[in-house]
């Protein structure tokens, strides 16, 4: 019941429609950044208000009355100078208010710049089946007002121009994908036209052969396996990407690998066109992540360096671990537990007293020597060692 | 013969009641969706539209005069089932057209997509209501509203109020459908 009392309060008790109270001129103007504008608020009905009591806001911020001018009892103007680019694409909100703050009229200002030549036009063909192009806006000003981009393309020596429909906006710019009837063996000419209410611009024409910009899927079936009991080597196998298995080209491959908990990758170039590779110089008993990618260099006679695919999903394997001696010489186990360390140090001091006469200060060298000694006596039962130290 | 007649209506009402329940759920879902879209849309309109206490004058356009969700309590209470449904149907058919127009004129592509997606939900709600009216034997005349031309600022203000009105309607419809459910039970 209470909720409907609330609905009663929502019922409009005022109000005038906007157009009946006051009018701002100009309506929805489109202006260049840095330009000036004189706007007028004209009271159209008898509200008992004088133009001198009104005020202006732009995007909710009150504008200084030093820029106002009362032309007559019902006309107030404002001078706006050095306009900045619009805060939102729907236009800046310029409003004329009564002294009590109520909105009397409004106008949307679109402040921007005519577009500059779109730049960084690059294209990729996925498996020679489509053509995806990216570009960036040529200037910063055109992003403040609605600017439309059209990617156009045609085959060289042909007349017909085509447009790429529905481009998408990404972080770094714009992209559009041409998926129908991609022609091979004849170059494409591609460009971007940018248009907005203040002007238009066309990018340089990019001429490309689809085969020079082919990128494939990553290699498939990447597998990493041990080589017998070799501790420092792993074997990597993969197959060429399935989509192009019927196409004769010599892909070149690249491998990268890293330790499980280290972010840096090591790369193996010059893998050639074989589909397996032996990794050497690895740490024993360690997990490695491996990825492979490929480049369809020379596809159908292309002379360009080619474009690398994405890295394959990581495959993982571990090298066989070494024997006890090797384990002992690795970094000491991160015990982090004071009780273990203290017990060990206690034993160590006992040993120092016994084996290093006149030694009041402990040195790292002695500690090292003791560690070596400890390894050598690893085969002896632990008790015996303790008895020696506690004497 | 009279026995058959007694069985049939109650069966129909059972399916109507479940249809009312799912329509109720739909209004709750759309109410939730609208809250999210409204914030994004008001940010798109720019300040002060997205400021907390901002309230521009309410325009006189069709979408915002008939029918309004706001109604006097005793009138709302006393609404007959057919009138109650008819008011809902008329409201959503007008508001759907208005939101579609909002979507069409939105310059931000992702917001446009969200609004159009929301419209399919609204369309579904309208369809549910029309289907309910048909199965209860009520007629449902629909008429299209003409759209006046207006400047961009006035369109922003209208958009602001359409979303508000839609919010009120979704809120009210939930109560409408609850009331319908009770009335059809007795």
Interface residues (C-beta under 8 A of the other chain):
Chain A: X1 X3 X4 X5 X7 X8 X10 X11 X12 X14 X15 X16 X17 X18 X19 X21 X24 X27 X28 X57 X59 X60 X61 X87 X88 X89 X90 X91 X92 X93 X94 X95 X102 X103 X105 X106 X107 X108 X146 X168 X169
Chain B: X43 X44 X45 X46 X47 X48 X49 X51 X54 X56 X57 X58 X59 X60 X61 X68 X69 X70 X71 X72 X73 X76 X106 X107 X108 X109 X150 X151 X152 X153 X154 X156 X157 X168 X171 X172 X175
